Amino acid sequence: MDIRFVINARANTLGGQFRAWLRPRGWLTAPDNLPASLRPVLAAALRGDRWLVVDNGNFADIDSVVDAAQAPLDTAVRVVSDLQAMLGRTVRRADLPNAARSDLAAAMEALQRAATITYARADTRLAAQLALPASHLIGVEDITLATALRGGLTDQTLPWSRTQVRARNQRTVRRATTLRAALAPARRLTYYPVASALNYDHAADAGRLFAAAGLDRAAIGCGAYMADDSYADGYQLGRRWISLPDRLPNRYLRTALVVRGFIDGYRAVVGQAPTGLHLLGLGAPIMLAVTARAAVGVSALSFDATSPIKDAVQATLYTNEPAYLKIRTWKIADRLLTNLRAKWTCPCPPCRAFTAAHPFEYEAARTTWPPGQDVTIDALRPGGLLYPLFPLLCEPAGGPLRVEVSTARMAHNHWVLQGICRHLQLAATNDALDAKLATIIRHYRSAAGATRFADAIELAGRIGSGQLR
Ligand SMILES: [Zn+2]
């Protein structure tokens, strides 16, 4: 298994220093997002065995489709949330009264209408994508289900049956087959149509369809799953509702269920995993491990996300030691103050370069900080007590230090994700992904404590490993 996190190609990630620090093994761009001035820089960054995932750019359409369907969506989502409040548990398909069903159907109709425009553009998008030297072309995609989730619907409140969702994926597969057949033979090996699913069953059906059509490369849009803040007390598996003892965050469960479902469905038809799988919008450290386990047997597995860039600016750093986590900077500051032997010892080149120029002043910070007081982000802002003492964690309002801080953190976050991919790849090569995932989840649990997030991750890990109930 070759496992890579591909980095969003932008002016700041294509910079010489960033590339020297990280030596990225892959990049992602979309034709609309790559200014002409960056094309030669990207070409240079691609020398050697490096992947270029050329996205279809559809993710940007999701919010506008949701906006276009706002009025019927508001009605439908309100009806469902009232019902949920009344029942005191997750609303399931069978709970929906007829009036709610027709509100949901109206919302879905509006979403579908708006999403059709994106779907219809697949061939012109592909023509633009072909101008770039892609190793992966993210292909035709039906974003309707992603917009439904984004708009507040779930697989349970979706007014489409499993058969209807399957028909949508069948339509995508037919279109993908046509578009792919028109490509030069070498390019066909780079074509990654996007499967569409909100639960295990949808994904398993999609996997079967892809396999039956000989589409041995696929992408799954995980961005909408990971942006979902909802909780559920169970999940659908075939005709069964698997009840959970607590309400758990859907983002981890759905991501694990869909990736595992797709691979299971695919494998059921051809006896092996697809050659290539790209997971769009997935950059949460722990979920790389969960989904890599689910995708075991895939030759080329890749991930992309803008989250390591956004998180860097929004005071969040990633770690892989002692656990795969995203940690807020003030929590790190708190630990550095209360644990007298703690230091920020990240060995990554950006952290080393930044802290050499702007060192942590541990002693001064511990002497200055009022004992027992919790650190908040205000302490790291200009004028805050820790602002001059913990520069990597601080929040300059602007100027060169802001750029330096954000760049170092952004590079650090990517460095962590690259390291995770390397570890997972090594474990996969040694046929030891199960043991690796178990260790990763144990460490996550001991760092995160007894939280619903840890419960969800543990369950997602089991799902990724194929223990579905
Ligand atoms: Zn670092």
Boltz pocket constraint, residues with backbone or C-beta under 6 A from the ligand:
constraints:
  - pocket:
      binder: B
      contacts: [[A, 346], [A, 347], [A, 348], [A, 349], [A, 350], [A, 351], [A, 352], [A, 408], [A, 412], [A, 415]]
      max_distance: 6.0
